[in-house]
Amino acid sequence: MADVRTTALAAHAAAREVEEGDAARSAARVTGQAMATAHVARHAIAAAIYAATAVRDATNSSNAAAATIKERNW
């Protein structure tokens, strides 16, 4: 479990180094939250939210809403 925590915290530290609104920031958060599900299943909800945010941030702004909804539905 210590390795899971270390990895999750490292992912969140990496996210802090990326500019707000950059898809890589949310992708790093997804990784941290997904790792954390090993000890608390509710982290999966945050991982899904960050995944949709990463898609939004990586998509042309005119298509962002549709892409985010598609990711959320998936």
C-alpha positions as CSV (number, residue, x, y, z in Angstrom):
1,M,0.0,0.0,0.0
2,A,2.9,2.3,0.6
3,D,3.9,2.0,-3.1
4,V,0.3,2.9,-4.1
5,R,0.4,6.0,-2.0
6,T,3.8,7.1,-3.1
7,T,2.8,6.7,-6.8
8,A,-0.5,8.5,-6.3
9,L,1.2,11.4,-4.5
10,A,4.0,11.6,-7.2
11,A,1.3,11.9,-9.9
12,H,-0.3,14.7,-8.0
13,A,3.0,16.4,-7.6
14,A,3.6,16.2,-11.3
15,A,0.2,17.7,-11.9
16,R,1.1,20.8,-9.8
17,E,4.1,21.4,-12.2
18,V,1.8,21.7,-15.2
19,E,-0.1,24.9,-16.1
20,E,-3.8,25.1,-15.3
21,G,-5.9,24.2,-18.3
22,D,-3.3,21.9,-19.8
23,A,-4.7,18.4,-20.5
24,A,-1.5,16.9,-19.1
25,R,-2.3,18.4,-15.7
26,S,-5.7,16.6,-15.6
27,A,-4.1,13.4,-17.0
28,A,-1.6,13.4,-14.1
29,R,-4.5,13.8,-11.7
30,V,-6.3,10.9,-13.3
31,T,-3.2,8.8,-12.7
32,G,-3.1,9.8,-9.0
33,Q,-6.8,9.2,-8.4
34,A,-6.7,5.9,-10.3
35,M,-3.8,4.7,-8.2
36,A,-5.6,5.7,-5.0
37,T,-8.6,3.5,-5.8
38,A,-6.5,0.6,-4.5
39,H,-7.1,1.8,-1.0
40,V,-10.4,3.9,-1.4
41,A,-12.8,3.0,-4.2
42,R,-14.4,6.5,-4.2
43,H,-11.2,7.8,-5.8
44,A,-12.5,6.3,-9.0
45,I,-15.1,9.0,-9.2
46,A,-12.5,11.7,-9.1
47,A,-10.5,9.8,-11.8
48,A,-13.5,9.9,-14.1
49,I,-14.0,13.6,-13.5
50,Y,-10.3,14.4,-14.2
51,A,-10.5,12.2,-17.4
52,A,-13.4,14.3,-18.7
53,T,-11.5,17.5,-17.8
54,A,-8.4,16.2,-19.7
55,V,-10.5,15.6,-22.8
56,R,-12.1,19.0,-22.5
57,D,-8.6,20.7,-22.2
58,A,-7.2,18.7,-25.1
59,T,-10.1,19.4,-27.5
60,N,-10.7,22.5,-29.7
61,S,-12.8,24.8,-27.6
62,S,-15.7,24.7,-30.2
63,N,-16.0,20.9,-29.7
64,A,-15.0,20.7,-26.0
65,A,-18.5,20.4,-24.6
66,A,-19.5,17.5,-26.9
67,A,-16.2,15.8,-26.3
68,T,-16.5,16.1,-22.5
69,I,-20.1,14.7,-22.6
70,K,-18.9,11.8,-24.8
71,E,-16.1,11.0,-22.3
72,R,-18.4,11.3,-19.4
73,N,-21.0,8.9,-21.0
74,W,-18.3,6.4,-21.8
